[in-house]
Amino acid sequence: MKMADSADRPDGTADTGSETGGGSGAGGGAPVRRRDARRNRDLLLEAAHEVFTELGLNAPLDVIARRAGVGNATLYRHFPHRAALVDAAFRDQLTGTMDAGDRARDVDDAWTGLTGYLQAVFTVLATDRGTNDLMTTHLGGVESLEAVHAHNHRTVELLLERGRHQGAIRPDVTTEDVLFALAALGRAVPALTTATAPDAWRRPFALLCDSLRAAPTSPPLPSPALTPEQLDDTLHHFNR
């Protein structure tokens, strides 16, 4: 199969990996084309998850097309822009993060629920570069990511409220404090684990969790805390 080069356009010009060949009229041409299209889509999703995991969400899309064995225009026919491909490739994994949040919300002890949830998130951040980019930056147009960010915010918010009520979490820490700290530390995790060991993130993560504990000797945090809008803007800058 001849590969389409990076000049291929989303309208399909110059693409030699067409899914429309083979059979016209009677004889089952349409079912064959549909099978080919489904196969190409599956190959693209598998390749996208591999490449994004290895190289991050800014990986060149033509690398994904080559690994899937299709032309660039075939990729664009299935996924007209990067956000659509990211959404499809990571939707199941992001849904798993929401499931972890739901389980954490059901834990009566807020400290156990919060730290267990954050540890589940960091376990993924340490092993999957693509999910790390998704969770620690802001990529517009990814429908499933918007839902995860909202769910993540509410999970942390609920657990902090419960933890403050139970006396386990310092009273002046905010949801934005925690989410910013998670994003900042999460961005460092790939470099940390590459330079040291796969579980090296557990030490700074333990220090982060310990900083959230209520303690009579803890001085008040400097003010002001980040607003939700400032946090969102910061995450946008992380992706630059």
C-alpha positions in Angstrom: 0.0 0.0 0.0 1.4 3.4 -1.0 1.4 5.8 1.8 -0.2 9.3 1.5 2.3 11.9 2.5 1.8 14.8 5.0 0.3 17.0 2.2 -2.8 14.9 2.1 -5.9 17.0 2.9 -9.0 16.1 4.9 -11.0 16.2 1.7 -9.2 13.0 0.6 -7.1 14.3 -2.2 -3.9 12.4 -2.9 -4.9 9.6 -0.6 -4.2 6.1 -1.9 -5.6 4.3 1.2 -9.2 4.8 0.0 -11.9 2.8 1.6 -14.2 3.1 -1.5 -12.5 0.7 -3.8 -13.6 -2.8 -4.8 -17.0 -3.7 -6.2 -19.8 -1.5 -7.5 -23.4 -2.2 -8.0 -24.5 -5.7 -7.1 -22.1 -8.1 -5.4 -21.8 -6.7 -1.9 -19.5 -3.7 -2.6 -21.1 -1.6 0.2 -20.7 -4.2 3.0 -17.1 -4.7 2.0 -16.5 -0.9 2.1 -18.1 -0.7 5.6 -15.9 -3.6 6.9 -12.8 -1.9 5.5 -13.9 1.4 7.1 -14.4 -0.2 10.5 -11.1 -2.0 10.2 -9.3 1.2 9.4 -11.0 3.0 12.2 -10.0 0.3 14.7 -6.4 0.3 13.4 -6.3 4.1 13.7 -7.6 4.1 17.3 -5.1 1.4 18.3 -2.2 3.3 16.7 -3.3 6.6 18.2 -3.4 5.3 21.7 0.1 3.8 21.3 1.6 6.9 19.8 -0.1 9.4 22.1 1.0 7.2 25.1 4.6 7.2 23.9 4.9 10.8 22.6 2.1 12.8 24.1 -0.9 14.4 22.5 1.1 16.7 20.3 2.5 13.7 18.4 2.3 14.1 14.6 -0.8 12.7 13.1 1.0 11.3 10.1 3.0 9.1 12.5 -0.3 7.6 13.7 -1.5 7.1 10.1 1.8 5.3 9.1 1.6 3.0 12.2 -2.0 2.1 11.4 -1.0 1.4 7.7 -3.3 3.9 6.1 -3.0 7.2 4.4 -3.4 10.6 6.1 -6.7 11.3 4.3 -8.2 8.1 5.6 -7.3 9.3 9.1 -9.0 12.6 8.4 -12.1 11.0 7.0 -12.6 9.2 10.3 -11.3 11.9 12.6 -11.5 15.4 11.0 -9.3 17.0 13.8 -7.0 16.0 16.5 -9.5 16.5 19.3 -11.9 13.9 17.7 -9.1 11.3 17.5 -8.0 12.0 21.1 -11.6 11.7 22.3 -12.2 8.4 20.6 -8.8 7.0 21.6 -9.0 7.8 25.3 -12.8 7.8 26.0 -12.7 4.4 27.8 -9.7 5.3 29.9 -11.2 8.7 30.9 -14.4 6.9 31.9 -12.3 4.7 34.2 -11.2 7.8 35.9 -14.8 8.8 36.5 -15.5 5.4 37.9 -12.6 5.8 40.4 -14.1 9.1 41.4 -17.5 7.5 42.0 -16.0 4.8 44.2 -14.1 7.5 46.2 -17.3 9.4 46.8 -18.9 6.3 48.4 -16.1 5.9 51.0 -17.3 7.2 54.4 -13.8 8.3 55.5 -13.0 11.4 53.4 -9.2 11.1 53.8 -9.2 7.5 52.6 -11.5 8.4 49.7 -9.5 11.4 48.6 -6.0 9.9 48.8 -7.2 6.6 47.2 -8.7 8.6 44.3 -5.7 10.7 43.8 -3.4 7.7 43.9 -5.6 6.0 41.3 -5.3 9.1 39.0 -1.5 9.3 39.5 -1.0 5.6 38.8 -2.4 6.3 35.3 -0.5 9.6 34.9 2.8 7.7 35.6 2.2 5.0 32.9 0.3 6.8 30.1 1.8 9.9 28.6 -1.4 10.6 26.5 -3.7 10.5 29.5 -1.2 12.6 31.5 -1.4 15.3 28.9 -5.2 15.1 28.9 -5.5 15.3 32.7 -2.9 18.0 33.4 -3.5 20.4 30.5 -6.5 21.7 28.7 -7.3 20.5 25.1 -10.4 22.0 23.7 -13.0 20.1 21.8 -12.6 16.7 23.6 -16.1 16.0 24.7 -15.2 13.1 27.1 -12.4 15.2 28.6 -14.8 18.0 29.5 -17.0 15.6 31.3 -14.0 14.1 33.2 -12.7 17.5 34.3 -16.1 18.4 35.6 -16.5 15.1 37.4 -12.9 15.3 38.8 -13.6 18.8 40.1 -16.8 17.7 41.8 -15.2 14.6 43.3 -12.3 16.6 44.9 -14.8 19.3 46.0 -17.1 16.8 47.7 -14.2 14.9 49.4 -12.6 18.2 50.7 -15.9 19.3 52.1 -16.4 16.0 53.9 -12.8 16.0 55.0 -13.0 19.4 56.5 -16.2 18.4 58.3 -14.5 15.3 59.7 -11.5 17.4 60.8 -9.1 15.4 58.5 -8.3 18.2 56.0 -7.0 21.6 56.6 -9.8 24.2 56.5 -8.2 26.7 54.1 -7.3 24.3 51.2 -9.5 24.7 48.1 -10.5 22.5 45.2 -8.4 24.7 42.9 -5.4 24.3 45.3 -5.6 20.5 44.9 -6.2 20.5 41.2 -3.3 22.9 40.5 -1.0 20.8 42.6 -2.1 17.6 40.9 -1.5 19.2 37.4 1.9 20.6 38.3 3.2 17.4 39.9 1.5 15.3 37.2 3.4 17.2 34.4 6.7 16.2 36.1 5.8 12.5 36.5 7.0 11.3 33.0 10.4 13.0 33.4 10.7 11.7 37.0 9.9 8.1 36.2 12.1 8.1 33.1 15.1 9.5 35.0 14.6 7.3 38.1 12.1 4.5 38.6 8.5 3.8 37.6 7.2 4.3 41.1 9.4 7.4 41.9 6.2 9.6 41.8 5.0 8.0 45.1 7.4 10.1 47.3 6.3 13.6 46.1 2.8 12.3 45.9 3.0 11.3 49.6 4.3 14.8 50.5 1.5 16.4 48.5 -1.1 14.4 50.4 0.5 15.1 53.7 0.3 18.9 53.0 -3.5 18.5 52.9 -3.8 17.1 56.4 -5.3 19.2 59.2 -2.7 20.1 61.8 -3.0 22.5 64.7 0.6 23.8 64.0 0.0 24.5 60.3 0.3 28.2 59.4 -2.5 29.6 57.2 -1.9 29.5 53.5 -1.0 32.7 51.7 -3.9 34.2 49.9 -5.6 34.5 47.6 -6.4 31.1 46.2 -6.8 30.5 42.5 -10.2 31.0 41.1 -11.7 28.4 38.8 -11.1 30.7 35.8 -7.4 31.2 36.8 -7.0 27.4 37.1 -8.5 26.8 33.7 -6.2 29.5 32.2 -3.2 28.0 33.8 -4.0 24.5 32.4 -4.2 26.1 28.9 -0.7 27.5 29.4 0.6 24.1 30.5 -0.2 22.8 27.0 1.9 25.4 25.2 
